[in-house]
Amino acid sequence: MQPALLGGLLFVALEVVPLTAPGPVTPLRVVGFLLLLTLAVVFIAVGRSRARSLPLPARPGASALRLELGGDELPPTYRVTLVLDDGSRHTVLEATDPARVLDDAEHLAKVLGVPRGTGWGLDATALDELVGTAPAPVKRFGPDDTFTLEHPPLAGQRPAAYTTLWASAFVLVASFVMSDGPERKGLVPSTLSLVLPGLGVLVLLVIGLWLLGLRESVTLTPTGLTRRRSWFRHELSAPETRVARVLGAALVRPGARSDGHLLVASDAGLMSVPASAPVGANLLERGRVPVSAAERAAE
């Protein structure tokens, strides 16, 4: 989804202004209501998630040299860049799902006959093992190789929660201060002047508390992974389970300071789930996972 979607939701919330304003319903009020509704529909339509297709770049006299892995930190976005031998660089793959990007990058590297570079905190060996190109992979989950990652499911969730809660308190205090000012002495607040700040405080408070309490845990076992979402320890829905024989796993992240994903290699292909990744690291070395590595990943 694109940021314009948030603008559309804001215009939906602003519909309360012409609906609650005092006085009779006039043609101007109807026009204002329809204008806000039209803007809301337009922004929501523009902000919908959609696929974008571009032709592979081609330059006269230049051939493909290599692929490079990179991305953006917030929101975590994974990107593959095609480098031509004339020095030009072109984005050819981009998505928020590293499993999809890495799988497509491996296929594209074979089609173009170029090497797939390293990145996302992993070296060439770890990436080769994840995509199944390493010879005779030794690492397998043993019966005791099970661990759990607990983390906020949204990138930048904690700072956003604190900022939103502070904003709700600011709106509430500012509304009281302005309504009690000397210039408004003896004036009775209108319904609209009470509804708007009250609605703003309520919306910000609900969003802040939701972000503050939302947590996710991912349990990885030899036979698959299970995701659970909770809000202040209360389960929000039934656990989501993906059944597959796990061959390897790694924490990846597109930037040095970003949250990332748990990338899992299985006999059903690559799959990924959001996870905090303070450092990109193989979680499954050859043999069992050291206890310290699992503890660092959970932290």
C-alpha positions as CSV (number, residue, x, y, z in Angstrom):
1,M,0.0,0.0,0.0
2,Q,1.1,3.6,-0.7
3,P,1.2,6.5,1.7
4,A,-1.7,8.2,-0.2
5,L,-4.0,5.6,1.4
6,L,-3.5,7.4,4.8
7,G,-4.6,10.6,3.2
8,G,-7.8,8.9,2.0
9,L,-8.6,7.7,5.5
10,L,-8.0,11.2,6.8
11,F,-10.5,12.7,4.4
12,V,-13.0,10.0,5.5
13,A,-12.5,11.2,9.1
14,L,-13.0,14.8,8.0
15,E,-16.5,13.9,6.8
16,V,-17.6,14.6,10.4
17,V,-17.1,18.3,9.9
18,P,-20.1,19.0,7.5
19,L,-22.2,16.4,9.3
20,T,-21.9,17.9,12.7
21,A,-21.6,21.7,11.9
22,P,-24.5,23.7,13.4
23,G,-27.2,25.2,11.2
24,P,-29.4,23.9,8.4
25,V,-28.2,21.7,5.6
26,T,-27.2,24.1,2.8
27,P,-26.0,23.5,-0.8
28,L,-22.5,24.6,0.3
29,R,-22.4,22.0,3.0
30,V,-23.5,19.3,0.6
31,V,-20.8,20.3,-1.9
32,G,-18.2,20.2,0.9
33,F,-19.4,16.7,1.9
34,L,-19.2,15.5,-1.7
35,L,-15.8,17.1,-2.2
36,L,-14.3,15.3,0.9
37,L,-15.9,12.1,-0.2
38,T,-14.4,12.4,-3.7
39,L,-10.9,13.2,-2.3
40,A,-11.2,10.2,0.0
41,V,-12.1,7.8,-2.8
42,V,-9.3,9.2,-5.1
43,F,-6.6,8.9,-2.4
44,I,-7.7,5.4,-1.4
45,A,-7.7,4.3,-5.1
46,V,-4.2,5.8,-5.6
47,G,-2.9,4.2,-2.4
48,R,-4.0,0.7,-3.2
49,S,-1.3,-2.0,-3.4
50,R,-0.6,-2.9,-7.0
51,A,2.1,-4.5,-9.1
52,R,4.4,-2.5,-11.3
53,S,6.0,-4.0,-14.4
54,L,9.0,-2.5,-16.2
55,P,11.1,-3.9,-19.1
56,L,14.7,-5.0,-18.3
57,P,17.1,-2.2,-19.0
58,A,19.1,-2.3,-22.1
59,R,21.8,0.1,-23.4
60,P,23.5,-0.1,-26.8
61,G,26.9,-1.7,-26.4
62,A,26.5,-2.5,-22.7
63,S,26.0,-5.9,-21.2
64,A,24.9,-7.1,-17.8
65,L,27.8,-7.3,-15.3
66,R,26.3,-8.4,-11.9
67,L,23.3,-8.2,-9.6
68,E,23.5,-6.4,-6.2
69,L,21.2,-6.8,-3.2
70,G,20.1,-3.7,-1.2
71,G,17.0,-1.9,-0.1
72,D,15.4,0.8,2.1
73,E,15.3,0.8,5.8
74,L,11.8,2.1,6.6
75,P,9.6,0.4,5.7
76,P,12.0,-2.5,5.1
77,T,12.1,-2.9,1.3
78,Y,14.3,-5.3,-0.5
79,R,15.8,-4.4,-3.9
80,V,17.9,-6.0,-6.6
81,T,20.0,-3.7,-8.8
82,L,21.4,-4.7,-12.2
83,V,24.8,-3.2,-12.9
84,L,25.9,-2.9,-16.5
85,D,29.5,-2.9,-17.7
86,D,29.3,0.8,-18.6
87,G,28.7,1.6,-14.9
88,S,25.0,2.3,-15.1
89,R,22.7,0.9,-12.4
90,H,19.1,-0.1,-12.8
91,T,16.5,-1.4,-10.2
92,V,15.0,-4.6,-11.6
93,L,13.3,-6.2,-8.5
94,E,11.7,-4.6,-5.5
95,A,9.3,-5.8,-2.8
96,T,8.8,-6.0,0.9
97,D,9.1,-9.8,0.9
98,P,12.8,-10.9,0.8
99,A,11.9,-14.5,-0.1
100,R,10.2,-13.4,-3.3
101,V,13.0,-11.0,-4.2
102,L,15.8,-13.5,-3.5
103,D,14.0,-16.3,-5.4
104,D,13.5,-14.0,-8.4
105,A,17.0,-12.7,-8.2
106,E,18.5,-16.2,-8.4
107,H,16.3,-17.0,-11.5
108,L,17.3,-13.6,-13.1
109,A,21.0,-14.2,-12.4
110,K,20.8,-17.6,-14.2
111,V,18.9,-16.1,-17.2
112,L,21.3,-13.2,-17.6
113,G,24.4,-15.3,-16.8
114,V,25.7,-12.9,-14.2
115,P,26.7,-13.5,-10.5
116,R,24.2,-12.7,-7.8
117,G,25.9,-10.4,-5.2
118,T,25.8,-10.5,-1.4
119,G,23.8,-8.2,0.9
120,W,21.1,-8.0,3.5
121,G,23.7,-8.9,6.2
122,L,24.5,-12.3,4.7
123,D,27.6,-13.5,2.8
124,A,27.6,-15.5,-0.4
125,T,27.7,-18.9,1.4
126,A,24.7,-18.2,3.5
127,L,22.7,-16.9,0.5
128,D,23.7,-20.0,-1.6
129,E,22.5,-22.3,1.1
130,L,19.2,-20.5,1.4
131,V,18.5,-20.7,-2.4
132,G,19.6,-24.3,-2.6
133,T,22.7,-23.8,-4.7
134,A,25.3,-24.9,-2.1
135,P,26.5,-28.5,-2.7
136,A,25.1,-31.1,-0.4
137,P,23.7,-28.9,2.3
138,V,24.5,-30.5,5.6
139,K,22.5,-28.3,7.9
140,R,19.2,-29.7,9.0
141,F,17.0,-29.1,11.9
142,G,17.4,-31.7,14.6
143,P,14.6,-32.8,16.9
144,D,15.7,-30.2,19.5
145,D,16.4,-27.3,17.1
146,T,13.4,-25.1,18.0
147,F,13.4,-21.5,18.9
148,T,11.0,-18.5,19.2
149,L,11.5,-14.9,18.1
150,E,9.4,-12.3,19.8
151,H,9.2,-8.8,18.3
152,P,6.9,-6.0,17.2
153,P,5.4,-7.0,13.9
154,L,5.6,-3.5,12.3
155,A,8.8,-1.7,11.4
156,G,9.4,1.3,13.6
157,Q,6.4,0.3,15.7
158,R,7.7,1.3,19.1
159,P,8.7,4.9,18.3
160,A,5.4,5.4,16.4
161,A,3.4,4.2,19.4
162,Y,5.2,6.6,21.8
163,T,4.8,9.5,19.3
164,T,1.1,8.8,18.8
165,L,0.4,8.6,22.6
166,W,2.3,11.9,23.1
167,A,0.3,13.5,20.3
168,S,-3.0,12.4,21.9
169,A,-2.0,14.0,25.2
170,F,-0.9,17.2,23.4
171,V,-4.2,17.6,21.6
172,L,-6.1,17.1,24.8
173,V,-4.1,19.6,26.8
174,A,-4.0,22.1,24.0
175,S,-7.7,22.0,23.6
176,F,-8.3,22.7,27.2
177,V,-5.8,25.5,27.3
178,M,-7.3,27.2,24.2
179,S,-10.9,26.8,25.4
180,D,-10.0,28.4,28.7
181,G,-8.2,31.3,27.2
182,P,-9.1,34.9,28.1
183,E,-10.3,35.6,24.6
184,R,-13.0,32.9,25.0
185,K,-14.2,34.0,28.5
186,G,-18.0,33.7,28.8
187,L,-18.3,31.8,25.5
188,V,-20.0,28.4,25.4
189,P,-18.0,25.9,23.3
190,S,-20.0,24.7,20.2
191,T,-20.6,21.0,19.5
192,L,-18.1,21.0,16.7
193,S,-15.4,22.6,18.8
194,L,-15.8,19.7,21.3
195,V,-16.3,16.9,18.7
196,L,-13.2,17.6,16.6
197,P,-10.5,17.6,19.4
198,G,-12.3,14.7,21.2
199,L,-12.3,12.7,18.0
200,G,-8.7,13.5,17.4
201,V,-7.7,12.5,20.9
202,L,-9.7,9.3,20.7
203,V,-8.3,8.2,17.3
204,L,-4.7,9.0,18.4
205,L,-5.1,7.2,21.7
206,V,-6.6,4.0,20.1
207,I,-3.8,3.9,17.5
208,G,-1.1,4.5,20.1
209,L,-2.4,1.8,22.5
210,W,-2.8,-0.6,19.6
211,L,0.8,0.0,18.4
212,L,2.1,-0.2,22.0
213,G,0.6,-3.6,22.8
214,L,0.8,-5.3,19.4
215,R,3.4,-8.2,19.5
216,E,4.2,-11.1,17.3
217,S,6.0,-14.4,18.0
218,V,7.4,-16.8,15.4
219,T,8.3,-20.3,16.5
220,L,10.5,-22.2,14.1
221,T,10.6,-26.0,14.3
222,P,12.0,-28.8,12.1
223,T,8.5,-29.1,10.5
224,G,7.6,-25.5,9.8
225,L,6.9,-22.2,11.6
226,T,4.0,-20.8,13.6
227,R,3.1,-17.1,13.9
228,R,1.1,-15.7,16.8
229,R,-0.1,-12.2,17.3
230,S,-1.2,-10.8,20.6
231,W,-2.1,-7.4,22.1
232,F,-0.9,-7.0,25.7
233,R,-0.6,-10.8,26.0
234,H,-4.1,-11.4,24.6
235,E,-4.2,-13.6,21.5
236,L,-5.8,-11.8,18.6
237,S,-6.5,-14.8,16.4
238,A,-5.7,-18.4,15.9
239,P,-2.0,-19.2,15.3
240,E,-1.0,-19.2,11.6
241,T,1.1,-22.4,10.8
242,R,3.1,-23.2,7.7
243,V,4.0,-26.8,7.4
244,A,7.3,-27.6,5.6
245,R,10.6,-29.3,6.2
246,V,13.0,-26.6,7.3
247,L,16.4,-26.7,5.7
248,G,17.9,-23.4,6.9
249,A,17.1,-20.0,8.2
250,A,18.7,-16.5,8.5
251,L,17.8,-13.1,9.7
252,V,18.0,-10.5,6.9
253,R,17.6,-6.8,6.8
254,P,17.8,-4.3,3.9
255,G,19.7,-1.6,5.8
256,A,22.1,-1.2,8.7
257,R,19.5,0.3,11.1
258,S,16.3,-1.3,9.9
259,D,14.1,-4.1,11.1
260,G,14.1,-7.1,8.8
261,H,12.7,-10.6,8.2
262,L,13.3,-14.2,9.1
263,L,14.1,-15.9,5.8
264,V,13.4,-19.7,5.9
265,A,14.6,-22.2,3.3
266,S,12.3,-25.3,3.2
267,D,11.5,-28.1,0.8
268,A,8.5,-26.0,-0.2
269,G,10.7,-23.1,-1.2
270,L,11.7,-19.8,0.4
271,M,9.3,-18.1,2.8
272,S,9.8,-15.1,5.1
273,V,8.1,-13.4,8.1
274,P,8.8,-10.0,9.7
275,A,11.3,-10.2,12.6
276,S,13.7,-7.9,14.4
277,A,17.1,-8.4,13.0
278,P,19.7,-6.4,14.9
279,V,22.4,-8.2,12.9
280,G,22.1,-10.3,9.8
281,A,23.1,-13.8,10.8
282,N,22.7,-17.4,10.0
283,L,20.5,-19.0,12.6
284,L,21.2,-22.5,11.4
285,E,24.9,-23.2,11.1
286,R,26.1,-26.6,10.1
287,G,24.7,-28.6,12.9
288,R,22.6,-27.3,15.8
289,V,22.0,-23.6,16.6
290,P,24.2,-22.4,19.5
291,V,22.2,-21.3,22.4
292,S,23.8,-17.8,22.4
293,A,22.8,-17.2,18.8
294,A,19.2,-18.1,19.5
295,E,19.2,-15.8,22.5
296,R,20.6,-12.9,20.5
297,A,18.0,-13.4,17.8
298,A,15.2,-13.4,20.3
299,E,16.6,-10.3,21.9
